[in-house]
Amino acid sequence: MLQAKTEAARQFLYHCGWLVTQGRDCVREVSMLKAFAGELANEVLYTCQQFHGGMGYMRETAIERLTRDARVLSIGGGATEVMLDEVAKRS
């Protein structure tokens, strides 16, 4: 299921890129994409961390670092709630 969600996010990213090249206003779509992709990255990495068990929480491991860094995606550049608020304003 995570692979399907990741592919959906990729296709939505391509669509947003296409909208930009067409010169169309795409703030709503980009806000939706950022909210979705940030939450999806956290979901995927949390699942990977669970798969690794105790090692997923050990400092110095790649999965621990990736999981920690993924938290920034849904915060940096506008929290998910801010992005969803932007979507609501433009719907």
Summary of the structure (lengths in Angstrom):
residues: 91
radius of gyration: 15.2
end to end distance: 27.9
largest distance: 48.2
contacts: 236
relative contact order: 0.15
helix: 80%
strand: 0%
